Amino acid sequence: MASSLYSPNLEDYLPSESDSPPQEPPRSLNLRDLLDISPVLTQAAGAIVDDSFTRCFKSNSPEPWNWNIYLFPLWCLGVVIRYGLLFPLRALTLLLGWLAFFAAFFPVHFLMKGQSKLKRKIERKLVEMMCSVFVASWTGVIKYHGPRPSSRPYQVFVANHTSMIDFIILEQMTAFAVIMQKHPGWVGFIQKTILESVGCIWFNRNDHNDREVVGRKLRDHVQHPDNNPLLIFPEGTCVNNQYTVMFKKGAFELGSAVCPIAIKYNKIFVDAFWNSKKQSFTKHLGRLMTSWAVVCDVWFLEPQYLREGETSIEFTERVRDMIAARAGLKKVPWDGYLKHNRPSPKHTEEKQRMFAESVLRRLEEN
């Protein structure tokens, strides 16, 4: 009884039916209404998408462990060893390797023009040797699982992509012919003068006409048994080795066997992800050479073939599932090219209009 005296009556605070304004009958939505709210919905969804998308291209900062008086001297000693001892030795190893490589490669490349088969074999071994020197300059601890790749016609190798060192790690095992973005500087010099000798194919991401030319070169390459195995990174960009973005389907439309390769880096010593928008490849190599080691596992998985009734997109996703499961990667439905080329405002506005029209059409049908 006492509680009812002090408890408020909620009905006294609610407006009566006579006080409330007359309600308008509900009206149907039209295209203008949907276009008015579409940008708001797009911005809200865009914030979620951007957060999920950018996670694929973020480097993981190492957690600090030199947080007390006991560990700080050990951390300082490690810095001295890595920068004062290991880095000079690794730089010297890389320099001597380059000198030995150039001393052998250029005479073979320019003087053995009449013996093409022997020339290709020697150049292939020299490129494998130079890649092994690169791996040694990081104190690379690479474990390969599965059968060694072989040169056969009508087969293509596909792998997830974390850094340009993926190619170096695989190249020291077998001289692959890789399809790769053109790069400036000393990397571009190596592409033009050295890697073309093993049949590598270059493309310009910003040139849409390159797609047809590259597609024709890929089909020609896989048909010849004497060519080096073809290696493609179908993500088209470097991802941080925690996620895998959409695979481009070009490698899966060649009518060839697709051999998946799963690459997983152990980040205990260094994060091997190369964020090309924030760091040059030279700085990336410097970071690897001043770390304790680069630890990596590489799995050569069973060749896969297009099944009866299976589309190229389904084939692409099936191979991506295999690589993601073996390397422990999370699948995300984003196109990696959006990292380099975001859609224009005009294109976004047109997509909003198409979205609003499709929603309005469904409402009218219901």
Disulfide bonds with the S-S distance in Angstrom:
none
